[in-house]
Amino acid sequence: MTKKQRHLIIGGSGQDGALLADYLVKKGFDVHTTCRNKTSFSLERLIYLQILEEITVHKCDIRNLSKLKDVLESVLPNYVYFLAGYTKTADSFSDILEIADSNLKPVCFMLDFLRKYMPDTKCLFAGSSEIFDTENIENKIDLKSRFSPKNPYGASKLFLFNVVKQYREYYNLPVMTALLFNHESELRSHFFVTKKITKNLVTFTKNNEYSFQLGNIDAKRDWSSAKDFVRCFYKALESDNKVDDILLASGKLMSVREFIKLSAKILNLELDFVGEGLNERIFCKKTGKLIISISPRYYRELETNGLAGDPTETMQRTGWSPNYTFEMLLEEMIKYELEKN
């Protein structure tokens, strides 16, 4: 009897980790995940996906390197997906010590542990588009584009990208970084702007006295489906080709303003945009009620120019292609909020 592939997701309770666990469970694999706390709140995504009983959850804070070692030794995985870490880009200037503890030390430990004890285990590390230079927006970003992160979070992800590459080349370890542009789903955390928009617009449809604030709504991002991305995580590691870095993106830019308009259209909300800059307000055309106001509080300290990624090389090498259009993604996000509210 063939032994089941064993997969370990470091950070399995977040959006990407939960969606990846769901994908791997459906493929019939033995799936293990780590979670900082095993409370119902921490595990809510796994509970929502109805897979909690089909996976093994290990309580582990990645900053506790001794505990991380214990998990690796007990699971002995064939594949590891390192998805945990600090992710709040906008707050990263004030949280630099936490970034070091969460995004640097655990990565170094993980690579050295694999080198010493599990050199055949394939491992994917979650990287970020925040490592790229934001000055040149003429061309789409690929793996050969210039790096120049504009915040500590991006700097930590550039360190990750470089050290993973060094371990792959120097020690011939099957490790890789997935450079990820923005990716969303109904399971997105509340502090991301896409979740804030879909959740709060749905709330307004049920209580038209409700309003909320956003930052720079003309900021542009390359948005994709997180469900598409996690499929590629597995395909990239499973590929017969040599394990190498990948880049995942849609290749298209959309402003926060356009995201608001499309969300409102799905909810049959007609919007009225009044004013400019920090004085801009967005009203419901039918009722005249305020929905969105602009606050400098939500502006990034160093806003990045809109960068679109080019996933062509990754698609050619892995055979992956996205299943979701942006409209399909947005409809799923809004449907989730309508059912939850």
C-alpha positions as CSV (number, residue, x, y, z in Angstrom):
1,M,0.0,0.0,0.0
2,T,1.4,3.4,-1.0
3,K,2.0,5.7,1.9
4,K,0.0,9.0,1.8
5,Q,1.9,12.1,1.1
6,R,2.4,14.1,4.3
7,H,2.0,17.9,4.1
8,L,2.8,20.4,6.9
9,I,1.4,23.9,6.7
10,I,3.2,26.4,9.0
11,G,0.5,28.9,9.6
12,G,-2.5,26.8,8.7
13,S,-5.2,29.0,10.3
14,G,-4.7,32.1,8.1
15,Q,-6.5,32.7,4.8
16,D,-3.8,30.9,2.6
17,G,-3.1,28.2,5.1
18,A,-6.8,27.2,5.5
19,L,-7.5,27.3,1.8
20,L,-4.4,25.2,1.1
21,A,-5.4,22.7,3.8
22,D,-8.8,22.4,2.2
23,Y,-7.2,21.8,-1.3
24,L,-4.8,19.2,0.0
25,V,-7.5,17.4,2.1
26,K,-9.6,17.1,-1.1
27,K,-6.6,15.5,-2.8
28,G,-6.5,12.8,-0.1
29,F,-3.3,13.8,1.5
30,D,-2.3,13.6,5.2
31,V,-2.5,17.2,6.2
32,H,-0.9,18.8,9.3
33,T,-1.1,22.5,10.2
34,T,0.3,24.7,12.9
35,C,-1.7,27.3,14.7
36,R,-0.6,29.8,17.4
37,N,-3.7,29.0,19.5
38,K,-6.2,26.2,19.2
39,T,-9.3,28.3,20.1
40,S,-12.5,28.3,18.0
41,F,-11.6,31.9,17.0
42,S,-8.2,31.0,15.8
43,L,-9.5,27.9,14.0
44,E,-12.6,29.6,12.5
45,R,-11.5,29.4,8.9
46,L,-10.9,25.6,9.2
47,I,-14.2,25.2,11.0
48,Y,-16.0,27.2,8.2
49,L,-14.4,24.9,5.6
50,Q,-15.5,21.9,7.5
51,I,-12.1,20.2,7.5
52,L,-11.0,20.5,11.2
53,E,-11.8,16.8,11.8
54,E,-9.8,15.8,8.7
55,I,-6.5,17.4,9.6
56,T,-4.0,17.4,12.5
57,V,-3.5,20.8,14.2
58,H,-0.4,21.4,16.2
59,K,-0.3,24.3,18.6
60,C,2.9,26.3,17.7
61,D,4.0,29.9,17.8
62,I,6.7,30.1,15.1
63,R,8.7,32.4,17.4
64,N,9.2,29.4,19.7
65,L,11.9,27.6,17.7
66,S,12.0,24.7,20.1
67,K,8.3,24.0,19.6
68,L,8.7,24.4,15.8
69,K,11.5,21.8,16.0
70,D,9.2,19.4,17.9
71,V,6.4,19.7,15.3
72,L,8.8,19.0,12.4
73,E,10.3,16.0,14.1
74,S,6.8,14.6,15.0
75,V,5.3,15.1,11.5
76,L,8.3,14.3,9.3
77,P,6.5,15.9,6.3
78,N,7.2,15.3,2.6
79,Y,6.2,18.9,1.8
80,V,6.2,22.0,4.0
81,Y,4.5,25.3,3.2
82,F,5.9,28.1,5.4
83,L,3.0,30.6,5.3
84,A,3.2,32.1,8.9
85,G,4.6,35.4,9.8
86,Y,3.9,39.1,10.2
87,T,1.7,40.5,7.3
88,K,0.6,44.0,8.2
89,T,2.5,46.0,5.6
90,A,1.1,49.4,6.6
91,D,2.1,49.1,10.3
92,S,5.5,47.6,9.7
93,F,7.5,50.7,10.6
94,S,6.2,50.6,14.1
95,D,6.5,46.8,14.5
96,I,10.0,46.2,13.3
97,L,11.1,44.0,16.3
98,E,8.0,41.8,15.8
99,I,8.9,41.5,12.1
100,A,12.4,40.3,13.1
101,D,11.0,37.7,15.5
102,S,8.3,36.5,13.1
103,N,9.8,36.9,9.6
104,L,13.5,36.4,10.0
105,K,14.5,34.1,12.8
106,P,11.9,31.3,12.1
107,V,12.9,31.3,8.4
108,C,16.6,30.9,9.2
109,F,15.8,28.2,11.7
110,M,13.6,26.3,9.2
111,L,16.2,26.4,6.4
112,D,19.0,25.2,8.7
113,F,16.8,22.4,10.1
114,L,15.9,21.2,6.7
115,R,19.6,21.2,5.7
116,K,20.7,19.2,8.7
117,Y,17.8,16.7,9.1
118,M,15.3,16.8,6.2
119,P,17.3,17.6,3.0
120,D,14.8,15.8,0.7
121,T,11.7,17.6,2.1
122,K,10.3,20.1,-0.4
123,C,9.5,23.5,1.1
124,L,7.7,26.6,-0.1
125,F,8.1,30.0,1.7
126,A,5.5,32.7,1.2
127,G,7.1,35.8,-0.2
128,S,5.7,39.2,-1.3
129,S,5.5,41.6,-4.2
130,E,6.5,44.2,-1.6
131,I,10.2,43.4,-2.4
132,F,10.1,45.0,-5.8
133,D,11.2,48.5,-6.8
134,T,8.1,50.8,-7.1
135,E,9.7,53.5,-9.2
136,N,9.5,51.7,-12.6
137,I,5.9,50.9,-13.4
138,E,6.3,50.8,-17.1
139,N,6.6,47.0,-17.3
140,K,5.0,44.1,-15.5
141,I,7.1,42.7,-12.7
142,D,8.8,39.3,-13.1
143,L,11.4,37.3,-11.3
144,K,14.2,39.3,-12.9
145,S,12.8,42.8,-11.9
146,R,14.7,45.1,-9.6
147,F,14.3,44.8,-5.9
148,S,13.9,47.8,-3.6
149,P,11.4,47.4,-0.8
150,K,9.9,50.5,0.7
151,N,8.9,49.2,4.2
152,P,10.3,46.8,6.8
153,Y,7.8,44.1,5.9
154,G,9.1,44.2,2.3
155,A,12.7,44.2,3.5
156,S,12.0,41.1,5.6
157,K,10.6,39.3,2.6
158,L,13.6,40.3,0.5
159,F,15.8,38.7,3.1
160,L,13.7,35.6,2.9
161,F,13.9,35.5,-0.9
162,N,17.6,35.8,-0.9
163,V,18.4,33.4,1.9
164,V,16.1,30.7,0.5
165,K,17.8,31.1,-2.9
166,Q,21.2,30.7,-1.2
167,Y,20.3,27.5,0.6
168,R,18.8,26.1,-2.6
169,E,21.9,26.9,-4.7
170,Y,24.6,26.2,-2.1
171,Y,23.1,23.1,-0.4
172,N,21.0,21.9,-3.3
173,L,17.9,22.0,-1.0
174,P,14.5,21.7,-2.7
175,V,13.3,25.0,-1.3
176,M,11.6,27.9,-3.1
177,T,9.9,31.3,-2.5
178,A,6.4,32.1,-3.9
179,L,6.4,35.9,-4.6
180,L,2.8,36.8,-4.1
181,F,0.9,39.8,-5.3
182,N,-2.4,40.7,-3.6
183,H,-4.7,37.7,-3.3
184,E,-8.2,37.6,-1.7
185,S,-11.0,35.4,-0.7
186,E,-14.0,35.4,1.6
187,L,-11.6,34.3,4.4
188,R,-9.5,37.5,4.2
189,S,-8.5,39.1,7.5
190,H,-10.5,42.2,8.5
191,F,-7.6,44.6,8.4
192,F,-7.2,44.2,4.6
193,V,-9.0,46.8,2.5
194,T,-10.8,44.3,0.3
195,K,-12.4,42.7,3.3
196,K,-13.2,46.1,4.8
197,I,-15.0,47.2,1.7
198,T,-17.1,44.0,1.1
199,K,-18.0,43.5,4.8
200,N,-18.9,47.2,5.4
201,L,-20.9,47.7,2.2
202,V,-23.0,44.6,3.1
203,T,-23.5,46.1,6.6
204,F,-24.7,49.4,5.0
205,T,-27.3,47.5,2.9
206,K,-28.8,46.3,6.2
207,N,-28.3,49.5,8.2
208,N,-28.2,52.7,6.1
209,E,-27.1,54.7,9.1
210,Y,-23.8,52.8,9.0
211,S,-20.6,54.4,7.4
212,F,-16.9,53.6,7.4
213,Q,-13.6,55.1,6.6
214,L,-10.9,54.3,4.0
215,G,-7.5,55.7,3.0
216,N,-6.2,56.4,-0.5
217,I,-8.9,54.9,-2.8
218,D,-6.9,55.7,-5.9
219,A,-4.2,53.3,-4.9
220,K,-3.9,50.5,-7.4
221,R,-3.1,46.8,-6.8
222,D,-2.8,43.6,-8.7
223,W,-5.6,41.4,-7.1
224,S,-6.1,37.6,-7.6
225,S,-7.9,34.7,-6.0
226,A,-6.2,33.1,-3.0
227,K,-7.8,29.8,-4.0
228,D,-6.0,30.0,-7.3
229,F,-2.7,30.7,-5.6
230,V,-2.8,27.8,-3.2
231,R,-3.3,25.4,-6.1
232,C,-0.1,26.6,-7.5
233,F,1.8,26.1,-4.3
234,Y,1.3,22.4,-4.6
235,K,1.8,22.3,-8.3
236,A,5.1,24.1,-8.0
237,L,6.5,21.7,-5.4
238,E,5.1,18.6,-7.1
239,S,6.4,19.5,-10.5
240,D,9.1,17.2,-12.0
241,N,11.1,20.3,-12.9
242,K,13.8,21.6,-10.6
243,V,12.2,23.4,-7.6
244,D,12.7,27.2,-8.2
245,D,11.0,30.4,-7.3
246,I,7.6,31.4,-8.6
247,L,5.6,34.6,-9.0
248,L,1.8,34.7,-8.8
249,A,-0.3,37.6,-10.0
250,S,-3.1,38.5,-12.3
251,G,-1.1,40.9,-14.4
252,K,-3.9,43.5,-14.1
253,L,-4.1,46.6,-12.0
254,M,-7.3,47.8,-10.3
255,S,-7.8,50.8,-8.0
256,V,-9.5,50.7,-4.6
257,R,-12.1,53.1,-6.2
258,E,-12.9,50.5,-8.9
259,F,-13.1,47.8,-6.3
260,I,-15.7,49.8,-4.4
261,K,-17.7,50.4,-7.5
262,L,-17.8,46.8,-8.6
263,S,-18.7,45.7,-5.1
264,A,-21.5,48.2,-5.0
265,K,-22.8,47.0,-8.4
266,I,-23.1,43.5,-7.1
267,L,-25.1,44.8,-4.2
268,N,-27.3,47.0,-6.4
269,L,-26.0,50.1,-4.6
270,E,-25.7,53.3,-6.7
271,L,-23.0,55.5,-5.4
272,D,-22.4,59.2,-5.6
273,F,-18.7,60.4,-5.3
274,V,-18.5,63.9,-3.9
275,G,-15.3,66.0,-3.4
276,E,-11.7,65.2,-3.8
277,G,-8.7,63.9,-1.8
278,L,-9.2,63.8,1.9
279,N,-12.5,65.7,1.5
280,E,-14.1,63.1,-0.8
281,R,-17.2,61.4,0.4
282,I,-19.2,58.5,-1.1
283,F,-23.0,58.5,-0.6
284,C,-25.8,56.2,-1.5
285,K,-27.5,57.8,-4.4
286,K,-30.9,56.5,-3.5
287,T,-31.0,57.5,0.2
288,G,-28.4,60.3,0.3
289,K,-26.8,58.6,3.3
290,L,-23.0,58.7,3.7
291,I,-21.3,55.3,3.2
292,I,-17.6,56.1,3.0
293,S,-15.4,59.0,4.1
294,I,-11.6,59.3,3.6
295,S,-9.2,59.5,6.6
296,P,-5.4,60.1,6.6
297,R,-5.2,57.5,9.3
298,Y,-5.5,54.8,6.7
299,Y,-2.9,56.2,4.3
300,R,0.3,54.2,4.1
301,E,3.4,55.9,5.4
302,L,5.1,55.2,2.1
303,E,2.5,54.4,-0.6
304,T,3.7,52.1,-3.3
305,N,2.9,52.7,-7.0
306,G,0.7,50.2,-8.5
307,L,2.7,47.2,-9.7
308,A,1.3,44.4,-11.9
309,G,3.0,41.0,-11.9
310,D,3.7,38.8,-14.8
311,P,3.1,35.1,-13.9
312,T,3.9,33.8,-17.5
313,E,7.1,32.0,-16.5
314,T,5.4,30.3,-13.5
315,M,2.5,29.2,-15.7
316,Q,4.8,27.8,-18.3
317,R,6.9,25.9,-15.8
318,T,4.2,24.5,-13.6
319,G,1.2,24.2,-15.9
320,W,-0.9,26.3,-13.5
321,S,-3.5,28.8,-14.6
322,P,-6.1,30.7,-12.7
323,N,-9.7,29.5,-12.5
324,Y,-11.2,32.7,-11.1
325,T,-12.0,36.0,-12.8
326,F,-12.0,39.1,-10.6
327,E,-15.8,39.2,-10.8
328,M,-16.1,35.6,-9.6
329,L,-13.8,36.4,-6.7
330,L,-15.8,39.5,-5.7
331,E,-19.1,37.7,-5.9
332,E,-17.9,35.0,-3.5
333,M,-16.6,37.5,-1.0
334,I,-19.9,39.4,-1.0
335,K,-22.0,36.3,-0.8
336,Y,-20.1,35.2,2.3
337,E,-20.8,38.5,4.0
338,L,-24.4,38.5,3.1
339,E,-24.8,35.0,4.6
340,K,-22.8,35.9,7.7
341,N,-24.4,39.2,8.5
